[in-house]
Amino acid sequence: MTNLPVPAYSAGNQLYKYNLVSRLGQGQFGQVWLANDLTLQRQYAIKILNAGVPVDQRLREAQIGHRLQHNNLVHVYQADVVPQGTEHVVILAMEYLPNGSVVKRVNPGNFLPLPEVLRVAKDVLQGLDYLHANSFYHNDIKPENIMLGGVGQAMLTDYGIMGVSANGQPTAAPNAYRLHMAPEVLATRQISARTDIFQTGLTLYRLATGISTLRMKQAALGWNDYYAALNAGTLLTNNDFPAYIPAAFRRVLLKAVDPNPSTRFQTALEMRRAIEKLSYPGYWSVRPAGDLFGVNGKYEYRFERATSATRASMAGFKKNMSSGIETRISDFCARDLTAKQADALCDKFFKHVVTG
């Protein structure tokens, strides 16, 4: 059934017992507002679901979210059905998380530094482990659906297209997030723990390399060729990672998005254990001006590269963050290089900063 036009709400409006403070987001499902519950005198993030589908169907998300009790899952406290003209408005009241989603944490290069990606990965997989143990499949894992809790923990939210299995077996997908659709979902419309793992792999890839990377690929390929590449295992390869992403983490992500479900990690716990083995002393990030810089211990790193019509040069520097003294690193300084040689030296420098 087609959704009806979205009502126009404004800050200061009262909707049932909620006074709307500020809009936090909007999508096809409806709107999310920060609101004061006038009966309990506390703030919630309320989700106002669009009309156009039966009330029972809209309440399903609240019923699932209310059952979830885990530090890495957003809890739904209550739900209300409010008459509005000839329709009914369904309102879900959830914990208000002022830090927002992980998308707000990306740097000017549109990605998260490696230590943050690894922390998010462990938290998301802990939440998924709980869901799967209770026969739930999230089915909508993406950067926008990972919130940051009060102590910085990553928390999955949005249970609108979650799958429920009576026995832990694959189950029909209520709907799908097209960009992260696993090949078997496209073929069978069935979701499972392993399709959640696939979505997690693509999500972490986007967080580590750039939120827009997959959207750009899809726009360039078109949906048919995009899904063909996913199915063939060629959408993401080792060459699709920047040099500052270590090889071991690349292997984890490529295993998670393997087109063959039996070749992926079989459980969220298995994938989390693989990520817990990864530890790196350094990382790269981007300044507001767009400059790439590295950090390892007490040192900050940068590089300069110059290219002429025929030759190139590369120079790596490290600065003691306490003293402010910067020095050249002779192993990563060279002139009269070909462009390919300069690329290789830059890549080596990136890896050196991350792995030590």
Buried (B, 14 or more C-beta within 10 A) or exposed (E): EEEEEBBEBEEEBEBBBBBBBEBBBEEEBBBBBBBBBEEEEEBBBBBBBBBBBEBEBBBBBBEBBBEBEBBBBBBBBBBBBBEEEEBBBBBBBBBBBEBEBBBEBBBEBBBBBBBBBBBBBBBBBBBBBBBBEBBBBBBBBBBBBBBBBEEEBBBBBBBBBBBBBEEBEBBEBBEBBEBBBBBBBEEEBBBBBBBBBBBBBBBBBBBBBBBEBBEEBBEEBEEEEBBBBBBEBEBBEEEBBBBBBBEBBBEBBBBBBBBEBEEBBEBBBBBBEBBEEBEBEBBBBBEEEEEBBBBBEEBBBBBEBEEEEEBBBBBBBBBEEEEEEEEEBEEBBBEEBEEEBBBBBBEBBBBBBBEE
